[in-house]
Amino acid sequence: MIIAISGQPGSGKTTVAKLLAAEFGLKDYYMGGIRRQMAKKRGMTLEEYNQLGEKEDFTDKEVDDYQKKLGETEDNFVIQGRTSYFCIPQAIKIFLEVNSEEGARRIFGHLKEKAEERNEGRDLDSVEAVLRSNQARMKSDKARYQKWYGCDPFDPKHYDYVLDTTNLTIDQVFNKVADFVRQHK
């Protein structure tokens, strides 16, 4: 069983992926983490790396080729990434939505605790700044994946299950997603 999780910034993707991996005894792969490390190695923030990716396909292609290979050679894992649904079409595809202000609030809270892990962008010193950054990130993601693959990672029609997490606790989100996976594995 392969579970591919995508969604809007701050929707709970990372937390849900970890919880699902633990619940079902699966490996957990985090494509955003890989891209953040690739950016950091180049002395860039994720925002700057995404901007580079609008001109140079290697910023996405390396990670997406890795995802495709995982889907061809492994089973029994959870993978989170914007293009995971596209790169691993046989996966159970989950998309988490969130109100943009709530997503920014969640990320801002996480940045206050672990900014160095996220390598998000510069000057994200308020919820409003994170909101602007998230909007730019989604615009860049959509532009890059449309340009390189002809797909929109935010279109719900690509997914087997779509859940709005705005007014849910992480436990509620996890339980709903886990129930869906149990019914479809």
N, C-alpha and C positions, 0 to 999 in steps of 0.2 A: 504494500500500500504506500502510495506517495501522496502527500498532501502539500499543495502549493498555496501559499497565503500571500495575498497582496492587499493593498488598500491605500487609503489616504494617510498623509502624515498625522501621527498622533492617534490613530484609530485603535492601537493595541496589538498590532501585528506581531511584534517581537515577543511580547509577554505571552500571547496566545500560542504562538509557535512553540515556545519553550514548554508551556503547560501541556500541549498536545503531545509533544515528543515524550515527555515524562509519562503521561497517561497511557500511551500506546506502546511504550518501549521502543521509540524510533530515534534515529539520529536527527540532528537539527542543523540545517545549513542556513546561513544568514548572508545573502548576497549583498545587502547594504553594508554590512560590516567589511566585506571584502573590498567593496568600492571605496569605503572610507579609508581603509588602509592604503589602497593604491593612491588615493589623493594625498594622504599624509606623507607617503614616501616621496612624492613630488613636491612637497612643501605647500600643498594646496588644501583649501577647505573643500568639502563636498560640493558646495555651491560653485566654486571656481572650476572644479573638476567636471561638473555637469555642463558648465558653459563651454569648456574645452570639447566635451563630447558632442556638442551641437555642430562642431566642425570636423572632429576626428572620431571615427567609429571605434577605435581600439579601446576607448574608455568603457564602452559597453560590451563590445565583442568578446573581450577576454573572459569576462564574467559569464556572458551568455553561452559561449562555447563550453565553459566549465559546467554550466547547468545542463546543457544538452547531453554532455558526456555522462553526467550523473544519472540522468533519466534513462540513458541507454545501457548503463553498466551496473546500476545499483537499484535496490528496492528497499522499502521500509524506511522512509525518511520524511521529515517535514522540511520544506524549503520555503523561505520567504524572500520575495523579490518582485519587482514590478513586472518583469517579463517571465517569471517562472511558469505561469499558465501557458505562455506561448512556446517556451523552450521544452516543456515537458507536458505535451497535450494529454497524455494518459492519466495525469494526476487528478485527484479530487481538488477542484479549484474553488478557493474561498476568497471573498473580497470583503474587507471591512471598511465601512464608511464612517465618517464622523463630521459633525458640524465643524466648519473651518476654525471658528473661534475656540471651540472646545479642544480641538486638536492642537492648536497653538498653545493653549493654556497647559495642556499635558506635557508637551515638549519643553516648554519654558520651565516647568517644574523639574523635569528630568535634567535639563541643562544646568540648573542651579546645583544639582547633586553631582552630575558626572559629565561636565562639558567636554572634557578631554576625550571621552569615549566616542562622542557623537561627531566631533570635528565638523560640525554643521555649517557654520558660516561665521562671519565677523560681526561684532556689534549687536549681538542678539541679547540685548539687555532689558527687553520688555516683551510682554505677550504680543503687542502690536508689531514689534520688529520680527518676532518669530512668525507671525501670521503672514507678513509680507514675504519672508524667506520661503515659507511653505508654498505660497502661491507661485513664486518664481520657480521653485523646484518642480512643482506639478506641471507648470507650463513647459519647462525644459524637458522633463521626462516625456511628456506627450509629444513634443516636437521631435526629440531624438528618436523615439521608437516609431513614430510615423515615418520619419526620414529613412531610418535604417531597416525597418521591418514592415512598414505599412500597417501598423496596428496602434490602437489606443488602449493603454493598460488600465485606464480608468472607466472603460465602457463595461457596465455590469453584464452585458450579454455574453461576455467571455467566461463567465464564472458559473459554477454549479450552485453556489450558495452566496448570497449577499446579505450582510447584516449591518444595520446602523447601530454603532456602539455609543452614540452620543449620550444617551441617558441610562446606560447600563453600567453596572460594576464589572470589573474584570472577571469575577466569578460567574456572573450572569453570561457574559460574552463567551467565556470558555465552555460553560455548560451547554449553551445553544449550539456552538460549533462542534463540540464533541458529540452531542446527540446526532447532529447531521452526519458526521463522519461514521458513527456506529451504524446508522441506517444505510449508508452507501458503500461500506467497505466490502 
